[in-house]
Amino acid sequence: MKKKADTPKRSRRDGLLAVAITGAISLLIAIAVPVGCGMSLMGNYHRFIQDLGNSLTYAREHGTLEMSVDGEMRAGDLDQAEKLYRLISETGMGSPLSELPGGEPLSFTFGDGSALQVFPTTINETDGTTADGAIISYTRLDGHVFSYDTDKIAYQDILSRIGVSE
């Protein structure tokens, strides 16, 4: 008879244990998903920086850099491309984008199949204000595109800092 009396207590404890385990697993998933997405995004950004550096190296070694401003082809200037690379590296990543705007960007092609484009943009801030910014878009050798917008530096400031006049 003792066994019969213990059964309700055990099933109640088992039920509470199942609820606690389910809650703990749900909490872990809720934490892991955003952390995983953030780490993936940062990994993509660091790969972009590394690939852009490799493209610059290729263009330097092969003399294949080409530049376009507002649709007008100009002689590629490695100093300008390297200044842009440093500027992009220093300002860090902004918000990822899946679509690019129309218009003629500042564009560098490196001769290895990769290209870097910079577009002007206006960014709506969370406080309701707007800020001038830039869209950075890099096409890797395999055709994969990594794009983001940033309000850490405006398009006109980029042009000024790398010595490009429109």
Steps between C-alpha positions, in 0.01 A plus 500: 500500500788735555574489132156627413531798733841601355377497139312835501797682655739357242285587201452853637879534540554353155257753352676791671835369383375476140370858516831625643703320232274631222532854638878474522527370143272777373712761676819359351349507151377857552854605593684288243313617189586873525855426613546260208361751251727773636805278482414398143462864399833595657664201331363618164630852566848376588504279191400806294791702643742214431369445146515874426863504616575205272336683208717805565808281506399342170442841338835628630691196371328493160430869439131427438320757718223694328287773654169655405341814649142585400529257209817660366802271474821642640850372546515272801702647784625244751557768764132594484388138516730432796374812682144377446597155630647654819197724544260207463707293744514779758131593491381142534179345382153650496164337428494221241309561176354262247424752224706780352366835384502617142742760376866515417722422799866553566631170370830315503561183302812306581556282193444174684121502461429688822362852532430758769218751472417793727161675474370810676201442729288659769451290810195527724618492861304337782429841655319615185783712359689433178871485433708504185677171456639256250419159364801272461461204266769248411466225240738211566668284240225237532229762436379518860408857595550642850327837551424725793413859576672715757446840655851503642622681189317686225557437131631853442749453786622180337558676171679784677721273711616289209550802274227443242320796345169450327 
